[in-house]
Amino acid sequence: MNKIQKLAVLSVLPVTAALIALPAQAAERPTCPVPTKAEAERSSDSKTDKPPRGIAAIKGVRVNHIPKGFTYGQVVVNKHDGITEYGYQWGDDRSDVDPKHRSLWVRVVCWPKASESAQLKNAPFDIGTFSGDTKTVKIGGRQVLTQEGDGALGHGRYAGWVEREGVVVTVMASRPLVPELAKIIKGIKL
């Protein structure tokens, strides 16, 4: 091997090593955001945050558009049937039955069987099931399953989608926030 060939091989090695390292680095990133033990305990103890947390309220998720007017927030964690539901609820001090009540719930569900939004109709969620009159529409640049909020969820609009295989995102926005739902959904990044 002459000097030019040796130099050519040596110059390619660092690039090849860098390319090989990328999948290992990507594997370190969790496939689905999961709550810490402390977050699960906060949820179990029903602790509230006054003032509420901001765009990084859910570890591993950014909610880049949070409407104004919330006075408190709360982490919600639920583990059952091989899935983990992890979210955050923002609210104001009005009564839940007041039509001006402002509430927003963003949740990530680690559900290994999830691969397409149509499955959400049969998802094993404890709260926030898609059991009503659902429609598939495009909101905030995403194809989502949506329905009117029911009694358990409150008034407003409920939407959900499969972000990637095994990872579901749901959003429940009360009636006063429905006009901002597209911005909310578009601003969610995992």
ChimeraX attribute file (.defattr): number of C-alpha atoms within 10 A of each C-alpha:
attribute: neighborCount
match mode: 1-to-1
recipient: residues
	/A:1	5
	/A:2	6
	/A:3	8
	/A:4	9
	/A:5	10
	/A:6	10
	/A:7	10
	/A:8	10
	/A:9	11
	/A:10	11
	/A:11	11
	/A:12	10
	/A:13	11
	/A:14	11
	/A:15	11
	/A:16	10
	/A:17	10
	/A:18	10
	/A:19	11
	/A:20	11
	/A:21	11
	/A:22	10
	/A:23	10
	/A:24	10
	/A:25	9
	/A:26	10
	/A:27	9
	/A:28	8
	/A:29	10
	/A:30	9
	/A:31	15
	/A:32	21
	/A:33	20
	/A:34	21
	/A:35	21
	/A:36	12
	/A:37	9
	/A:38	9
	/A:39	19
	/A:40	18
	/A:41	15
	/A:42	16
	/A:43	20
	/A:44	13
	/A:45	10
	/A:46	12
	/A:47	14
	/A:48	16
	/A:49	13
	/A:50	11
	/A:51	11
	/A:52	18
	/A:53	19
	/A:54	14
	/A:55	14
	/A:56	12
	/A:57	19
	/A:58	23
	/A:59	15
	/A:60	16
	/A:61	19
	/A:62	15
	/A:63	19
	/A:64	16
	/A:65	17
	/A:66	18
	/A:67	15
	/A:68	9
	/A:69	13
	/A:70	20
	/A:71	17
	/A:72	17
	/A:73	23
	/A:74	22
	/A:75	28
	/A:76	23
	/A:77	22
	/A:78	17
	/A:79	14
	/A:80	10
	/A:81	9
	/A:82	10
	/A:83	16
	/A:84	21
	/A:85	22
	/A:86	25
	/A:87	26
	/A:88	21
	/A:89	22
	/A:90	26
	/A:91	19
	/A:92	18
	/A:93	12
	/A:94	13
	/A:95	10
	/A:96	15
	/A:97	10
	/A:98	9
	/A:99	14
	/A:100	14
	/A:101	20
	/A:102	25
	/A:103	27
	/A:104	26
	/A:105	20
	/A:106	25
	/A:107	23
	/A:108	27
	/A:109	24
	/A:110	22
	/A:111	21
	/A:112	14
	/A:113	13
	/A:114	20
	/A:115	17
	/A:116	16
	/A:117	19
	/A:118	18
	/A:119	15
	/A:120	22
	/A:121	14
	/A:122	10
	/A:123	17
	/A:124	15
	/A:125	19
	/A:126	11
	/A:127	10
	/A:128	19
	/A:129	18
	/A:130	23
	/A:131	12
	/A:132	12
	/A:133	8
	/A:134	16
	/A:135	13
	/A:136	15
	/A:137	13
	/A:138	12
	/A:139	17
	/A:140	16
	/A:141	12
	/A:142	15
	/A:143	16
	/A:144	26
	/A:145	23
	/A:146	25
	/A:147	19
	/A:148	21
	/A:149	20
	/A:150	16
	/A:151	8
	/A:152	9
	/A:153	17
	/A:154	19
	/A:155	22
	/A:156	20
	/A:157	22
	/A:158	27
	/A:159	26
	/A:160	27
	/A:161	25
	/A:162	24
	/A:163	21
	/A:164	14
	/A:165	15
	/A:166	17
	/A:167	22
	/A:168	24
	/A:169	23
	/A:170	23
	/A:171	24
	/A:172	27
	/A:173	27
	/A:174	26
	/A:175	21
	/A:176	16
	/A:177	21
	/A:178	16
	/A:179	12
	/A:180	15
	/A:181	25
	/A:182	16
	/A:183	18
	/A:184	22
	/A:185	24
	/A:186	15
	/A:187	17
	/A:188	18
	/A:189	11
	/A:190	17
